[in-house]
Amino acid sequence: MIKFLLWCILLVLCWPLALIALVAYPFVWLFLLPFRLVGIAVGGILQSVWALVTLPVRILGKL
């Protein structure tokens, strides 16, 4: 909702820039998609490593 309101303000202030932003937004989103996927994968790997590192402590804590 905030993005839409900011775009409406930009449309009022400078409509050519707002139209360029409207056209460019999907291309920027597609360009950034692989970086998001890599971030999700790296986050999952780091969580798995952290779980393996802390596993002995959690097992000893339950004894």
PDB file of N, H, CA, C and O in Angstrom:
ATOM      1  N   MET A   1       0.817  -1.185   0.000  1.00  0.00           N
ATOM      2  CA  MET A   1       0.000   0.000   0.000  1.00  0.00           C
ATOM      3  C   MET A   1       0.870   1.262   0.000  1.00  0.00           C
ATOM      4  O   MET A   1       0.558   2.250  -0.665  1.00  0.00           O
ATOM      5  N   ILE A   2       1.970   1.204   0.762  1.00  0.00           N
ATOM      6  H   ILE A   2       2.223   0.401   1.302  1.00  0.00           H
ATOM      7  CA  ILE A   2       2.851   2.368   0.839  1.00  0.00           C
ATOM      8  C   ILE A   2       3.504   2.624  -0.518  1.00  0.00           C
ATOM      9  O   ILE A   2       3.652   3.772  -0.938  1.00  0.00           O
ATOM     10  N   LYS A   3       3.895   1.535  -1.206  1.00  0.00           N
ATOM     11  H   LYS A   3       3.775   0.603  -0.865  1.00  0.00           H
ATOM     12  CA  LYS A   3       4.500   1.707  -2.530  1.00  0.00           C
ATOM     13  C   LYS A   3       3.522   2.381  -3.494  1.00  0.00           C
ATOM     14  O   LYS A   3       3.910   3.224  -4.303  1.00  0.00           O
ATOM     15  N   PHE A   4       2.265   2.001  -3.395  1.00  0.00           N
ATOM     16  H   PHE A   4       1.949   1.317  -2.738  1.00  0.00           H
ATOM     17  CA  PHE A   4       1.263   2.600  -4.275  1.00  0.00           C
ATOM     18  C   PHE A   4       1.072   4.085  -3.967  1.00  0.00           C
ATOM     19  O   PHE A   4       0.969   4.903  -4.882  1.00  0.00           O
ATOM     20  N   LEU A   5       1.028   4.427  -2.696  1.00  0.00           N
ATOM     21  H   LEU A   5       1.112   3.762  -1.953  1.00  0.00           H
ATOM     22  CA  LEU A   5       0.877   5.832  -2.317  1.00  0.00           C
ATOM     23  C   LEU A   5       2.085   6.656  -2.755  1.00  0.00           C
ATOM     24  O   LEU A   5       1.932   7.783  -3.225  1.00  0.00           O
ATOM     25  N   LEU A   6       3.285   6.095  -2.600  1.00  0.00           N
ATOM     26  H   LEU A   6       3.408   5.179  -2.218  1.00  0.00           H
ATOM     27  CA  LEU A   6       4.479   6.797  -3.068  1.00  0.00           C
ATOM     28  C   LEU A   6       4.453   6.971  -4.583  1.00  0.00           C
ATOM     29  O   LEU A   6       4.866   8.006  -5.105  1.00  0.00           O
ATOM     30  N   TRP A   7       3.966   5.952  -5.278  1.00  0.00           N
ATOM     31  H   TRP A   7       3.631   5.111  -4.854  1.00  0.00           H
ATOM     32  CA  TRP A   7       3.882   6.057  -6.731  1.00  0.00           C
ATOM     33  C   TRP A   7       2.861   7.126  -7.137  1.00  0.00           C
ATOM     34  O   TRP A   7       3.086   7.861  -8.099  1.00  0.00           O
ATOM     35  N   CYS A   8       1.745   7.216  -6.413  1.00  0.00           N
ATOM     36  H   CYS A   8       1.562   6.619  -5.632  1.00  0.00           H
ATOM     37  CA  CYS A   8       0.747   8.258  -6.710  1.00  0.00           C
ATOM     38  C   CYS A   8       1.324   9.655  -6.496  1.00  0.00           C
ATOM     39  O   CYS A   8       1.068  10.563  -7.287  1.00  0.00           O
ATOM     40  N   ILE A   9       2.097   9.825  -5.436  1.00  0.00           N
ATOM     41  H   ILE A   9       2.305   9.087  -4.794  1.00  0.00           H
ATOM     42  CA  ILE A   9       2.744  11.120  -5.210  1.00  0.00           C
ATOM     43  C   ILE A   9       3.723  11.430  -6.331  1.00  0.00           C
ATOM     44  O   ILE A   9       3.785  12.559  -6.817  1.00  0.00           O
ATOM     45  N   LEU A  10       4.492  10.419  -6.741  1.00  0.00           N
ATOM     46  H   LEU A  10       4.442   9.502  -6.346  1.00  0.00           H
ATOM     47  CA  LEU A  10       5.422  10.611  -7.847  1.00  0.00           C
ATOM     48  C   LEU A  10       4.680  10.927  -9.141  1.00  0.00           C
ATOM     49  O   LEU A  10       5.161  11.716  -9.955  1.00  0.00           O
ATOM     50  N   LEU A  11       3.525  10.324  -9.334  1.00  0.00           N
ATOM     51  H   LEU A  11       3.134   9.684  -8.673  1.00  0.00           H
ATOM     52  CA  LEU A  11       2.718  10.595 -10.528  1.00  0.00           C
ATOM     53  C   LEU A  11       2.273  12.052 -10.569  1.00  0.00           C
ATOM     54  O   LEU A  11       2.256  12.674 -11.631  1.00  0.00           O
ATOM     55  N   VAL A  12       1.919  12.584  -9.425  1.00  0.00           N
ATOM     56  H   VAL A  12       1.933  12.078  -8.562  1.00  0.00           H
ATOM     57  CA  VAL A  12       1.489  13.979  -9.372  1.00  0.00           C
ATOM     58  C   VAL A  12       2.669  14.924  -9.579  1.00  0.00           C
ATOM     59  O   VAL A  12       2.550  15.932 -10.276  1.00  0.00           O
ATOM     60  N   LEU A  13       3.809  14.592  -8.972  1.00  0.00           N
ATOM     61  H   LEU A  13       3.905  13.773  -8.406  1.00  0.00           H
ATOM     62  CA  LEU A  13       4.961  15.487  -9.038  1.00  0.00           C
ATOM     63  C   LEU A  13       5.683  15.417 -10.385  1.00  0.00           C
ATOM     64  O   LEU A  13       6.041  16.444 -10.960  1.00  0.00           O
ATOM     65  N   CYS A  14       5.893  14.201 -10.878  1.00  0.00           N
ATOM     66  H   CYS A  14       5.603  13.366 -10.410  1.00  0.00           H
ATOM     67  CA  CYS A  14       6.661  14.034 -12.119  1.00  0.00           C
ATOM     68  C   CYS A  14       6.130  12.791 -12.837  1.00  0.00           C
ATOM     69  O   CYS A  14       6.632  11.687 -12.627  1.00  0.00           O
ATOM     70  N   TRP A  15       5.113  12.975 -13.684  1.00  0.00           N
ATOM     71  H   TRP A  15       4.705  13.872 -13.855  1.00  0.00           H
ATOM     72  CA  TRP A  15       4.448  11.819 -14.283  1.00  0.00           C
ATOM     73  C   TRP A  15       5.328  11.022 -15.249  1.00  0.00           C
ATOM     74  O   TRP A  15       5.138   9.809 -15.340  1.00  0.00           O
ATOM     75  N   PRO A  16       6.284  11.625 -15.980  1.00  0.00           N
ATOM     76  CA  PRO A  16       7.120  10.764 -16.837  1.00  0.00           C
ATOM     77  C   PRO A  16       7.981   9.787 -16.029  1.00  0.00           C
ATOM     78  O   PRO A  16       8.144   8.628 -16.410  1.00  0.00           O
ATOM     79  N   LEU A  17       8.523  10.268 -14.919  1.00  0.00           N
ATOM     80  H   LEU A  17       8.390  11.209 -14.610  1.00  0.00           H
ATOM     81  CA  LEU A  17       9.324   9.396 -14.073  1.00  0.00           C
ATOM     82  C   LEU A  17       8.468   8.289 -13.460  1.00  0.00           C
ATOM     83  O   LEU A  17       8.933   7.159 -13.310  1.00  0.00           O
ATOM     84  N   ALA A  18       7.237   8.601 -13.109  1.00  0.00           N
ATOM     85  H   ALA A  18       6.859   9.519 -13.231  1.00  0.00           H
ATOM     86  CA  ALA A  18       6.333   7.602 -12.550  1.00  0.00           C
ATOM     87  C   ALA A  18       6.006   6.520 -13.583  1.00  0.00           C
ATOM     88  O   ALA A  18       5.931   5.340 -13.241  1.00  0.00           O
ATOM     89  N   LEU A  19       5.813   6.911 -14.826  1.00  0.00           N
ATOM     90  H   LEU A  19       5.874   7.870 -15.103  1.00  0.00           H
ATOM     91  CA  LEU A  19       5.532   5.914 -15.867  1.00  0.00           C
ATOM     92  C   LEU A  19       6.755   5.051 -16.156  1.00  0.00           C
ATOM     93  O   LEU A  19       6.627   3.852 -16.403  1.00  0.00           O
ATOM     94  N   ILE A  20       7.937   5.656 -16.127  1.00  0.00           N
ATOM     95  H   ILE A  20       8.041   6.630 -15.927  1.00  0.00           H
ATOM     96  CA  ILE A  20       9.162   4.869 -16.320  1.00  0.00           C
ATOM     97  C   ILE A  20       9.328   3.870 -15.177  1.00  0.00           C
ATOM     98  O   ILE A  20       9.704   2.720 -15.402  1.00  0.00           O
ATOM     99  N   ALA A  21       9.046   4.316 -13.946  1.00  0.00           N
ATOM    100  H   ALA A  21       8.741   5.251 -13.763  1.00  0.00           H
ATOM    101  CA  ALA A  21       9.133   3.416 -12.799  1.00  0.00           C
ATOM    102  C   ALA A  21       8.122   2.282 -12.904  1.00  0.00           C
ATOM    103  O   ALA A  21       8.416   1.146 -12.531  1.00  0.00           O
ATOM    104  N   LEU A  22       6.942   2.586 -13.407  1.00  0.00           N
ATOM    105  H   LEU A  22       6.703   3.509 -13.710  1.00  0.00           H
ATOM    106  CA  LEU A  22       5.905   1.566 -13.562  1.00  0.00           C
ATOM    107  C   LEU A  22       6.322   0.500 -14.576  1.00  0.00           C
ATOM    108  O   LEU A  22       6.029  -0.681 -14.390  1.00  0.00           O
ATOM    109  N   VAL A  23       6.995   0.905 -15.629  1.00  0.00           N
ATOM    110  H   VAL A  23       7.234   1.864 -15.780  1.00  0.00           H
ATOM    111  CA  VAL A  23       7.448  -0.037 -16.652  1.00  0.00           C
ATOM    112  C   VAL A  23       8.689  -0.793 -16.186  1.00  0.00           C
ATOM    113  O   VAL A  23       8.830  -1.982 -16.473  1.00  0.00           O
ATOM    114  N   ALA A  24       9.594  -0.118 -15.467  1.00  0.00           N
ATOM    115  H   ALA A  24       9.480   0.848 -15.233  1.00  0.00           H
ATOM    116  CA  ALA A  24      10.869  -0.723 -15.075  1.00  0.00           C
ATOM    117  C   ALA A  24      10.734  -1.656 -13.881  1.00  0.00           C
ATOM    118  O   ALA A  24      11.581  -2.534 -13.710  1.00  0.00           O
ATOM    119  N   TYR A  25       9.721  -1.508 -13.057  1.00  0.00           N
ATOM    120  H   TYR A  25       9.033  -0.796 -13.196  1.00  0.00           H
ATOM    121  CA  TYR A  25       9.585  -2.298 -11.828  1.00  0.00           C
ATOM    122  C   TYR A  25       9.600  -3.816 -12.078  1.00  0.00           C
ATOM    123  O   TYR A  25      10.312  -4.523 -11.366  1.00  0.00           O
ATOM    124  N   PRO A  26       8.855  -4.343 -13.045  1.00  0.00           N
ATOM    125  CA  PRO A  26       8.910  -5.800 -13.267  1.00  0.00           C
ATOM    126  C   PRO A  26      10.289  -6.286 -13.705  1.00  0.00           C
ATOM    127  O   PRO A  26      10.707  -7.381 -13.329  1.00  0.00           O
ATOM    128  N   PHE A  27      10.996  -5.487 -14.492  1.00  0.00           N
ATOM    129  H   PHE A  27      10.657  -4.597 -14.798  1.00  0.00           H
ATOM    130  CA  PHE A  27      12.330  -5.892 -14.937  1.00  0.00           C
ATOM    131  C   PHE A  27      13.326  -5.897 -13.773  1.00  0.00           C
ATOM    132  O   PHE A  27      14.173  -6.785 -13.684  1.00  0.00           O
ATOM    133  N   VAL A  28      13.225  -4.923 -12.899  1.00  0.00           N
ATOM    134  H   VAL A  28      12.537  -4.201 -12.971  1.00  0.00           H
ATOM    135  CA  VAL A  28      14.092  -4.880 -11.716  1.00  0.00           C
ATOM    136  C   VAL A  28      13.772  -6.062 -10.809  1.00  0.00           C
ATOM    137  O   VAL A  28      14.682  -6.677 -10.254  1.00  0.00           O
ATOM    138  N   TRP A  29      12.491  -6.387 -10.652  1.00  0.00           N
ATOM    139  H   TRP A  29      11.752  -5.887 -11.103  1.00  0.00           H
ATOM    140  CA  TRP A  29      12.094  -7.521  -9.826  1.00  0.00           C
ATOM    141  C   TRP A  29      12.661  -8.825 -10.385  1.00  0.00           C
ATOM    142  O   TRP A  29      13.164  -9.660  -9.633  1.00  0.00           O
ATOM    143  N   LEU A  30      12.580  -8.996 -11.701  1.00  0.00           N
ATOM    144  H   LEU A  30      12.171  -8.317 -12.312  1.00  0.00           H
ATOM    145  CA  LEU A  30      13.130 -10.201 -12.325  1.00  0.00           C
ATOM    146  C   LEU A  30      14.648 -10.261 -12.192  1.00  0.00           C
ATOM    147  O   LEU A  30      15.216 -11.339 -12.016  1.00  0.00           O
ATOM    148  N   PHE A  31      15.298  -9.118 -12.274  1.00  0.00           N
ATOM    149  H   PHE A  31      14.837  -8.242 -12.417  1.00  0.00           H
ATOM    150  CA  PHE A  31      16.753  -9.072 -12.133  1.00  0.00           C
ATOM    151  C   PHE A  31      17.187  -9.457 -10.719  1.00  0.00           C
ATOM    152  O   PHE A  31      18.208 -10.123 -10.549  1.00  0.00           O
ATOM    153  N   LEU A  32      16.429  -9.050  -9.707  1.00  0.00           N
ATOM    154  H   LEU A  32      15.599  -8.509  -9.845  1.00  0.00           H
ATOM    155  CA  LEU A  32      16.795  -9.309  -8.319  1.00  0.00           C
ATOM    156  C   LEU A  32      16.336 -10.679  -7.815  1.00  0.00           C
ATOM    157  O   LEU A  32      16.759 -11.103  -6.740  1.00  0.00           O
ATOM    158  N   LEU A  33      15.494 -11.371  -8.554  1.00  0.00           N
ATOM    159  H   LEU A  33      15.150 -11.026  -9.428  1.00  0.00           H
ATOM    160  CA  LEU A  33      14.961 -12.662  -8.116  1.00  0.00           C
ATOM    161  C   LEU A  33      16.052 -13.705  -7.843  1.00  0.00           C
ATOM    162  O   LEU A  33      15.979 -14.374  -6.812  1.00  0.00           O
ATOM    163  N   PRO A  34      17.056 -13.880  -8.705  1.00  0.00           N
ATOM    164  CA  PRO A  34      18.095 -14.872  -8.382  1.00  0.00           C
ATOM    165  C   PRO A  34      18.838 -14.570  -7.085  1.00  0.00           C
ATOM    166  O   PRO A  34      19.214 -15.491  -6.360  1.00  0.00           O
ATOM    167  N   PHE A  35      19.054 -13.290  -6.786  1.00  0.00           N
ATOM    168  H   PHE A  35      18.749 -12.541  -7.375  1.00  0.00           H
ATOM    169  CA  PHE A  35      19.735 -12.937  -5.542  1.00  0.00           C
ATOM    170  C   PHE A  35      18.881 -13.299  -4.339  1.00  0.00           C
ATOM    171  O   PHE A  35      19.417 -13.713  -3.311  1.00  0.00           O
ATOM    172  N   ARG A  36      17.573 -13.153  -4.441  1.00  0.00           N
ATOM    173  H   ARG A  36      17.138 -12.816  -5.276  1.00  0.00           H
ATOM    174  CA  ARG A  36      16.687 -13.553  -3.350  1.00  0.00           C
ATOM    175  C   ARG A  36      16.724 -15.062  -3.157  1.00  0.00           C
ATOM    176  O   ARG A  36      16.754 -15.541  -2.023  1.00  0.00           O
ATOM    177  N   LEU A  37      16.723 -15.814  -4.250  1.00  0.00           N
ATOM    178  H   LEU A  37      16.698 -15.425  -5.171  1.00  0.00           H
ATOM    179  CA  LEU A  37      16.769 -17.268  -4.149  1.00  0.00           C
ATOM    180  C   LEU A  37      18.080 -17.730  -3.515  1.00  0.00           C
ATOM    181  O   LEU A  37      18.082 -18.645  -2.692  1.00  0.00           O
ATOM    182  N   VAL A  38      19.186 -17.106  -3.893  1.00  0.00           N
ATOM    183  H   VAL A  38      19.185 -16.363  -4.562  1.00  0.00           H
ATOM    184  CA  VAL A  38      20.475 -17.441  -3.283  1.00  0.00           C
ATOM    185  C   VAL A  38      20.455 -17.102  -1.796  1.00  0.00           C
ATOM    186  O   VAL A  38      20.984 -17.860  -0.982  1.00  0.00           O
ATOM    187  N   GLY A  39      19.859 -15.988  -1.438  1.00  0.00           N
ATOM    188  H   GLY A  39      19.429 -15.373  -2.098  1.00  0.00           H
ATOM    189  CA  GLY A  39      19.759 -15.617  -0.029  1.00  0.00           C
ATOM    190  C   GLY A  39      18.945 -16.611   0.772  1.00  0.00           C
ATOM    191  O   GLY A  39      19.307 -16.935   1.903  1.00  0.00           O
ATOM    192  N   ILE A  40      17.859 -17.098   0.210  1.00  0.00           N
ATOM    193  H   ILE A  40      17.565 -16.834  -0.709  1.00  0.00           H
ATOM    194  CA  ILE A  40      17.042 -18.107   0.891  1.00  0.00           C
ATOM    195  C   ILE A  40      17.830 -19.397   1.070  1.00  0.00           C
ATOM    196  O   ILE A  40      17.783 -20.010   2.136  1.00  0.00           O
ATOM    197  N   ALA A  41      18.561 -19.818   0.023  1.00  0.00           N
ATOM    198  H   ALA A  41      18.600 -19.320  -0.843  1.00  0.00           H
ATOM    199  CA  ALA A  41      19.349 -21.051   0.098  1.00  0.00           C
ATOM    200  C   ALA A  41      20.472 -20.924   1.129  1.00  0.00           C
ATOM    201  O   ALA A  41      20.692 -21.840   1.922  1.00  0.00           O
ATOM    202  N   VAL A  42      21.173 -19.808   1.121  1.00  0.00           N
ATOM    203  H   VAL A  42      20.995 -19.064   0.477  1.00  0.00           H
ATOM    204  CA  VAL A  42      22.263 -19.611   2.082  1.00  0.00           C
ATOM    205  C   VAL A  42      21.715 -19.552   3.503  1.00  0.00           C
ATOM    206  O   VAL A  42      22.327 -20.093   4.423  1.00  0.00           O
ATOM    207  N   GLY A  43      20.588 -18.912   3.691  1.00  0.00           N
ATOM    208  H   GLY A  43      20.090 -18.472   2.943  1.00  0.00           H
ATOM    209  CA  GLY A  43      19.970 -18.871   5.019  1.00  0.00           C
ATOM    210  C   GLY A  43      19.602 -20.265   5.517  1.00  0.00           C
ATOM    211  O   GLY A  43      19.792 -20.578   6.693  1.00  0.00           O
ATOM    212  N   GLY A  44      19.077 -21.099   4.625  1.00  0.00           N
ATOM    213  H   GLY A  44      18.922 -20.845   3.670  1.00  0.00           H
ATOM    214  CA  GLY A  44      18.742 -22.468   5.012  1.00  0.00           C
ATOM    215  C   GLY A  44      19.963 -23.286   5.373  1.00  0.00           C
ATOM    216  O   GLY A  44      19.939 -24.059   6.331  1.00  0.00           O
ATOM    217  N   ILE A  45      21.032 -23.118   4.611  1.00  0.00           N
ATOM    218  H   ILE A  45      21.051 -22.490   3.833  1.00  0.00           H
ATOM    219  CA  ILE A  45      22.272 -23.847   4.897  1.00  0.00           C
ATOM    220  C   ILE A  45      22.851 -23.402   6.239  1.00  0.00           C
ATOM    221  O   ILE A  45      23.291 -24.232   7.034  1.00  0.00           O
ATOM    222  N   LEU A  46      22.851 -22.095   6.489  1.00  0.00           N
ATOM    223  H   LEU A  46      22.494 -21.420   5.843  1.00  0.00           H
ATOM    224  CA  LEU A  46      23.388 -21.600   7.757  1.00  0.00           C
ATOM    225  C   LEU A  46      22.544 -22.073   8.946  1.00  0.00           C
ATOM    226  O   LEU A  46      23.094 -22.369  10.007  1.00  0.00           O
ATOM    227  N   GLN A  47      21.239 -22.147   8.787  1.00  0.00           N
ATOM    228  H   GLN A  47      20.793 -21.906   7.926  1.00  0.00           H
ATOM    229  CA  GLN A  47      20.397 -22.660   9.871  1.00  0.00           C
ATOM    230  C   GLN A  47      20.674 -24.141  10.122  1.00  0.00           C
ATOM    231  O   GLN A  47      20.671 -24.588  11.269  1.00  0.00           O
ATOM    232  N   SER A  48      20.914 -24.907   9.047  1.00  0.00           N
ATOM    233  H   SER A  48      20.916 -24.544   8.115  1.00  0.00           H
ATOM    234  CA  SER A  48      21.236 -26.327   9.207  1.00  0.00           C
ATOM    235  C   SER A  48      22.567 -26.509   9.917  1.00  0.00           C
ATOM    236  O   SER A  48      22.679 -27.359  10.800  1.00  0.00           O
ATOM    237  N   VAL A  49      23.565 -25.739   9.555  1.00  0.00           N
ATOM    238  H   VAL A  49      23.474 -25.048   8.838  1.00  0.00           H
ATOM    239  CA  VAL A  49      24.872 -25.827  10.218  1.00  0.00           C
ATOM    240  C   VAL A  49      24.739 -25.437  11.687  1.00  0.00           C
ATOM    241  O   VAL A  49      25.324 -26.089  12.552  1.00  0.00           O
ATOM    242  N   TRP A  50      23.984 -24.392  11.978  1.00  0.00           N
ATOM    243  H   TRP A  50      23.509 -23.863  11.275  1.00  0.00           H
ATOM    244  CA  TRP A  50      23.786 -23.971  13.371  1.00  0.00           C
ATOM    245  C   TRP A  50      23.071 -25.056  14.166  1.00  0.00           C
ATOM    246  O   TRP A  50      23.392 -25.282  15.333  1.00  0.00           O
ATOM    247  N   ALA A  51      22.106 -25.729  13.548  1.00  0.00           N
ATOM    248  H   ALA A  51      21.845 -25.546  12.601  1.00  0.00           H
ATOM    249  CA  ALA A  51      21.406 -26.812  14.241  1.00  0.00           C
ATOM    250  C   ALA A  51      22.359 -27.963  14.538  1.00  0.00           C
ATOM    251  O   ALA A  51      22.280 -28.570  15.607  1.00  0.00           O
ATOM    252  N   LEU A  52      23.256 -28.270  13.609  1.00  0.00           N
ATOM    253  H   LEU A  52      23.319 -27.777  12.741  1.00  0.00           H
ATOM    254  CA  LEU A  52      24.226 -29.336  13.845  1.00  0.00           C
ATOM    255  C   LEU A  52      25.231 -28.953  14.929  1.00  0.00           C
ATOM    256  O   LEU A  52      25.637 -29.803  15.722  1.00  0.00           O
ATOM    257  N   VAL A  53      25.630 -27.706  14.971  1.00  0.00           N
ATOM    258  H   VAL A  53      25.300 -27.015  14.327  1.00  0.00           H
ATOM    259  CA  VAL A  53      26.594 -27.250  15.971  1.00  0.00           C
ATOM    260  C   VAL A  53      25.976 -27.268  17.363  1.00  0.00           C
ATOM    261  O   VAL A  53      26.639 -27.651  18.327  1.00  0.00           O
ATOM    262  N   THR A  54      24.735 -26.865  17.481  1.00  0.00           N
ATOM    263  H   THR A  54      24.196 -26.554  16.698  1.00  0.00           H
ATOM    264  CA  THR A  54      24.106 -26.789  18.800  1.00  0.00           C
ATOM    265  C   THR A  54      23.412 -28.081  19.221  1.00  0.00           C
ATOM    266  O   THR A  54      22.872 -28.152  20.325  1.00  0.00           O
ATOM    267  N   LEU A  55      23.415 -29.096  18.371  1.00  0.00           N
ATOM    268  H   LEU A  55      23.854 -29.038  17.475  1.00  0.00           H
ATOM    269  CA  LEU A  55      22.741 -30.353  18.700  1.00  0.00           C
ATOM    270  C   LEU A  55      23.312 -31.019  19.947  1.00  0.00           C
ATOM    271  O   LEU A  55      22.531 -31.439  20.801  1.00  0.00           O
ATOM    272  N   PRO A  56      24.646 -31.140  20.102  1.00  0.00           N
ATOM    273  CA  PRO A  56      25.152 -31.784  21.326  1.00  0.00           C
ATOM    274  C   PRO A  56      24.752 -31.033  22.600  1.00  0.00           C
ATOM    275  O   PRO A  56      24.463 -31.659  23.619  1.00  0.00           O
ATOM    276  N   VAL A  57      24.733 -29.724  22.550  1.00  0.00           N
ATOM    277  H   VAL A  57      24.968 -29.216  21.722  1.00  0.00           H
ATOM    278  CA  VAL A  57      24.365 -28.937  23.723  1.00  0.00           C
ATOM    279  C   VAL A  57      22.905 -29.190  24.085  1.00  0.00           C
ATOM    280  O   VAL A  57      22.562 -29.318  25.261  1.00  0.00           O
ATOM    281  N   ARG A  58      22.046 -29.260  23.065  1.00  0.00           N
ATOM    282  H   ARG A  58      22.324 -29.156  22.110  1.00  0.00           H
ATOM    283  CA  ARG A  58      20.622 -29.506  23.347  1.00  0.00           C
ATOM    284  C   ARG A  58      20.391 -30.915  23.868  1.00  0.00           C
ATOM    285  O   ARG A  58      19.527 -31.130  24.718  1.00  0.00           O
ATOM    286  N   ILE A  59      21.163 -31.884  23.360  1.00  0.00           N
ATOM    287  H   ILE A  59      21.864 -31.709  22.669  1.00  0.00           H
ATOM    288  CA  ILE A  59      21.003 -33.254  23.837  1.00  0.00           C
ATOM    289  C   ILE A  59      21.480 -33.364  25.283  1.00  0.00           C
ATOM    290  O   ILE A  59      20.821 -33.998  26.108  1.00  0.00           O
ATOM    291  N   LEU A  60      22.641 -32.739  25.597  1.00  0.00           N
ATOM    292  H   LEU A  60      23.176 -32.225  24.927  1.00  0.00           H
ATOM    293  CA  LEU A  60      23.149 -32.790  26.973  1.00  0.00           C
ATOM    294  C   LEU A  60      22.250 -32.012  27.912  1.00  0.00           C
ATOM    295  O   LEU A  60      22.141 -32.359  29.088  1.00  0.00           O
ATOM    296  N   GLY A  61      21.610 -30.979  27.425  1.00  0.00           N
ATOM    297  H   GLY A  61      21.698 -30.697  26.469  1.00  0.00           H
ATOM    298  CA  GLY A  61      20.704 -30.196  28.266  1.00  0.00           C
ATOM    299  C   GLY A  61      19.465 -30.963  28.670  1.00  0.00           C
ATOM    300  O   GLY A  61      18.888 -30.686  29.721  1.00  0.00           O
ATOM    301  N   LYS A  62      19.040 -31.919  27.865  1.00  0.00           N
ATOM    302  H   LYS A  62      19.509 -32.145  27.011  1.00  0.00           H
ATOM    303  CA  LYS A  62      17.856 -32.719  28.189  1.00  0.00           C
ATOM    304  C   LYS A  62      18.166 -33.852  29.138  1.00  0.00           C
ATOM    305  O   LYS A  62      17.259 -34.402  29.763  1.00  0.00           O
ATOM    306  N   LEU A  63      19.432 -34.211  29.258  1.00  0.00           N
ATOM    307  H   LEU A  63      20.168 -33.764  28.751  1.00  0.00           H
ATOM    308  CA  LEU A  63      19.797 -35.297  30.178  1.00  0.00           C
ATOM    309  C   LEU A  63      19.796 -34.762  31.560  1.00  0.00           C
ATOM    310  O   LEU A  63      20.075 -35.496  32.507  1.00  0.00           O
TER     311      LEU A  63
END
